[in-house]
Amino acid sequence: MTRQKLKAKMPQIVINLVVILAMVLWIVPTLGLLITSFRPASDVVYSGWWTVLTSPLKFTQYTVENYRMVLSSGGMSTAFRNSFVITIGGTVIPVFLAALAAFGLSKLHFRGRGFFYALIVFMLVVPTQMTFIPVLRLYNKLSLSGTFVGLWLVHTGYGLPFSIFMLHSFFQGLPDELFEAAYIDGASLWTSFIRLAIPLSVPALASLVIFQFLFVWNDLLVALIYLGGHESVAPLTMRLSSLVGSFGQDWHLLTAAAFVSMVVPLIVFFSLQQYFVRGLLGGAVKG
C-alpha cells in the first residue's frame, strides 16, 4: 500500500523538484550579482563571486564602497527625480486611457468595434524600433524632443496596445446586467465607468500598473532617443550606464547600481502584489 501511494505521488514529486530546480537556476544569477555588489573592486577583477562561499562569514571581504560611489556620483539625485517624473506620467496616462478604451470596446456597442480591437491587437506585433525615426522627426518639428511630455506621449503610445488588450479581457468578464441596471437607475456612462468598472477592476489595473511601471522605469533605449543624454533630463538608467568608463574599467559599479535601481520597482511590486495574480487571472465577478 505504501509503495502504491509512493508511485501515485511520484509525478507530483517530480514536478516539485523541477520547480525547485528552475527557481534555483533563476535565483543564482541574482545572488551572484548581490554578492558582487558588496565585494571590493580588486576582488571582483581577480576572482568570481562564488569564492566567498568557502568563507561566507568573513566580513573583511565585503564592503559598501560600491554603493557609496554609486550614490555619491554627481547627478544621481537629479536622475532619480527624472525617473520618477517620467515613470509616473508614463504609467498613469496610458493606464487611464487604456481603461477608457477597454471599457468602450467591451461594453459599448458600435459599428466597427471588432475591427478596432483587432487593429489594436495587431499593433502588439509592430516593433517599436520602426517608429523611432518618423516619431523623432515629428517631435523635432513640434519641439517635443528632449521633453518629459514628449516621452510621456511615446510611452503612452507604446504601452496602450498591451494595456487595452489586458484590460479588455477583464472588462469583458464583468456582467452586462450590472451596467444595464445602473443605466436603468439613471447612471450615466461616465458614472458607470467611475463607480462600477474602476472599483471592480482594481486587481487588473494594479497588475497593469506593475507591468507599465517596470517597463518605463527600466527603459533606456526610448529615453536615450527621445530625451538625449543631457544630465538635466536623463533618467536613472542613463545615469547608471555612464558609471562605466570608456573602456569598461568600472563595470563592478553596475552590480551595486543594479540593486539601487531595483529598490523602487520592488516597493511598487510588493505594495500591489496582493492584486497581481487576481488581476492576471481575473475575468469574472463573484456575486
Secondary structure, 3 states (H helix, E strand, C coil): CHHHHHHHHHHHHHHHHHHHHHHHHHHHHHHHHHHHHCCCHHHHHHCCHHHHHHCCCCHHHCCCHHHHHHHHCCCHHHHHHHHHHHHHHHHHHHHHHHHHHHHHHHHCCCCCHHHHHHHHHHHHHCCHHHHHHHHHHHHHHHCCCCCHHHHHHHHHHHHHHHHHHHHHHHHHCCCHHHHHHHHHCCCCHHHHHHHHHHHHCHHHHHHHHHHHHHHHHCCCHHHHHHHCCCCCCCCHHHHHHCCCCCCCCCCCHHHHHHHHHHHHHHHHHHHHHHHHHHHHHCCCCCC
